[in-house]
Amino acid sequence: MRSIEITIQEQTIKTKTDLDDKIKFNAAAMSIFQAINRSIDLADEIIVECKLTTPFGYKETFEILLKEKIIDETLSKKMIDLVYYRNLISHEYYQITKKDIEKLKSMSKYIRDFVRVMKEFVQKHSL
């Protein structure tokens, strides 16, 4: 299995007014969008490598990992929440608010948790 690194870039969003800057707002949204996409890619690679059921959508990707006991229910729910925001950024960008970006910034820890769990799984199973 090829190595995957997900880098979550910390944006220079220190105050709520920083998000009034369209460049910072868009950069933060795209950064988290990319991190969520890479998490989905990583999940898909685990699914393929382990020959698990093929998911029909991003949400199902994390449901399969839960069903196979690769991730726990809490992490599965958090990653599914992130998929919701990923889809919002991708398809309904005009609806993203400063509050959403602030929430996503705080939720980025779940992506780090997911990557850590996947690294442990890969090492444990020599993938």
N, C-alpha and C positions, 0 to 999 in steps of 0.2 A: 504494500500500500504506500503510495507516495505521501510524502510529508506535507501537512497543511498547517500553515500558521495563520491565525486570525489576529490582525492588529487592530485594536480599537484606538483610534487617535483621539486624544483628549483635546477638545476644542477650547478655545479661549473664551468660553462662556462662563463668566464668573458672576455676573449679575443678570437679573431679568431684562434689564435695558440693553444688554449686549445682543439679545435676540431681536431688537428693533433694527439692527443692522442686517439688511437682506443677505449680504454675503455670508455673514456668520450664521445666520438662520439656515440658509441653504447648505452651507458646509456641514453644519451639525446634522441636518436631516440626511444628507448623502452619506456621511460617515457612518451613521447608525444603520442606514439602509444597506450599505456594503457589508458591514459586520454581520447583520442578520442573514444576508444572502450567503456569506461564507459559512455561517453556522449550518444553514440548510445544505450547502454543498458537502460539508463534513458529515452531516447526518446521512446524506444520500450515499456517500462513499462507504460508510460503515454498513449500511443496509445492503449495498451491492456486495461488499467483501464477505459478509456473513450469509449471503444468499437468502435474505429475508423477503417478505412480501413487498412488492413494488407499490409505493405510495401513489395515490392519484392526486395529491395536492400537498402543499407545504405543511399544513396542519397535521395531516395524516402521517407525515414523516416522523414527527415527534410522538405521535400516538403509537406507532410501530415500535419505536425504541422503548417506550414505556411498557408495552405489551410483552416485549422480549426481556424486560427487566434490565435493560442497559442503562436507562435513566430512571429516576424516581418520579413519583406523581407530581411533586412540587415543581421540579425542574421542567417536566413536560408541560405543565400548565403555564409556567413563565415563558417558555419558548413559544408556545402557541399564542400567548398574548403578544409577543414580539412579532409573530407572523401577521397578526391583525394590523399592527402598525406598519409593518413592511408593505402590506397590500395598500394601506391608506396612502403611504408616501408614493407608491408606484402608480396607483390608479386614480387617486382622488387628492392629489397634492395640494390643491387649493383649500382643502379642509383642515390641513395641519395647522395647529396653533402653537403659540409659544409654550403654553402649558403642556402640550403633547411632547415637545422637544425636551422640556425640563424632565418630564416623566421618563422619556426614553433614555436620557443621560443617566438617570438614577437606575434604570433597568439594565444598563450595559453590564452590570456585575453578573447578571445571569448568563450572558454570553461567555464571560470569563469562566464561570462555573461549568458551563456546558463543555467548553474546550478542555478544561481540566479533567472532567469526567471522561471525555472521549480519549484523551491521552492515556489516562489510566487503563481504560478498556483495551486500547490498542496494545499497550505494553503487556497487560495481563494475558492477552490472547495471541501475542506474537504476530500481529497483523502487519 
